Amino acid sequence: MIPTRIIIFAKAPQPGFAKTRLIPLLGAEAAAKLALQMLSNTLFNAQAADIGTVELCSTPNIDDIAWQGITLPAGLEITDQGEGDLGARLARASKRAIENTGFVLLIGTDCVEMSATLLREAAQSLHEHDAVIHCTADGGYALLGLKRYSAVLFSDMPWSTDAVARITIARIGQLGWSLHVGQLLHDVDTPQDLKYLLPNIEVP
């Protein structure tokens, strides 16, 4: 298998900064603890997939006090998301990875169904397709895999709406790229989403 870089976009799991839509139910401290569990779960599965370099693309910068006291596993490559909206940040990271590595999987930390097996299968899909996507039930996507780069996939996107996956798929089609659409996944963002948590992740 061609080495595939996994880039994980993550906020520092700090109270008031992470999982803010869960704060009314859980409180800021518990929401941050849940965010830390979900970050740890994502990092574990990304490294267990064993398909290439695992990069944590953080906000704020990893040297910021917000990351103080957060223990991260060895072997990670750590970068800064930088400025701009989510599209600008995803575009920079994917362009860099494709130029340097060839294959990239872009994921966040909100989907606890992001298993090592799923990541390996997504990377394998890139051998037969230009892109792979796992949409989420709320209309976004939990994973976007690419072996070609185009800024079109990230610019002028209505992020945090139910149109993101649909528009992304349409733009991939307009580029003439081949696409594999994987199984539907679920993000854990709102109180209604807590039912998707796996047994190894407990609500604090």
C-alpha positions, 0 to 999 in steps of 0.5 A: 500500500502507498503510504497515506498521511492521516491529518487530524484537525483538532482543537485543544480540549479546553473548557469553553473552547471544545465541544461548546454545543454540549456545554448546556448539558454537560458543563464546560469541564465535562465537555472538555473531558469528553473532547479529550477522550475523543481526541485520544480515541482518534489518535489511537485509531489513526496510529493503529491503522499503520498506513503512514504518518499521523499528523495532528494539525492543532489549534491553537499552536501546540506551544499555546498554554491551552495544550499544557498538561495534555499528554499526546502519544509518541510518534506524532507529527504536529503542525499548526492549523494557521489562519483563515476559515476551515476551508483555508486550513484544510486546503493548506494541509491537503496541498502540503500532504499531497505534494510531499506524500501523495495520499492523504486522509483528512479527519477531525475528532468528532466521529468516534466510529473512525476506526483503524479498519475504516481508515485502512479501507479508506486509504485502500480506496485511493488506489482505485479512486481520486477521492474517498468521502465518509459523509455524516448524518448531519450533512457534513463529512467525517473523512475526506481522502485525496490523492489530487489537490484542488482548492475548489473543494475547500473554497466558498464552502458553507461550513457547519451546514448540512450542505457540505458533503453534498457540495463537496461530492458535486465539486469532485464530480465537476473536476472529473475525479473518481470518487468512492463514497463510504458508509455514513458516519455520525459526529458527536456534536450535540446532546442528541448525538451522545447516543453514538458514543462507543462503550470505551468513551464515557460521558464525564 
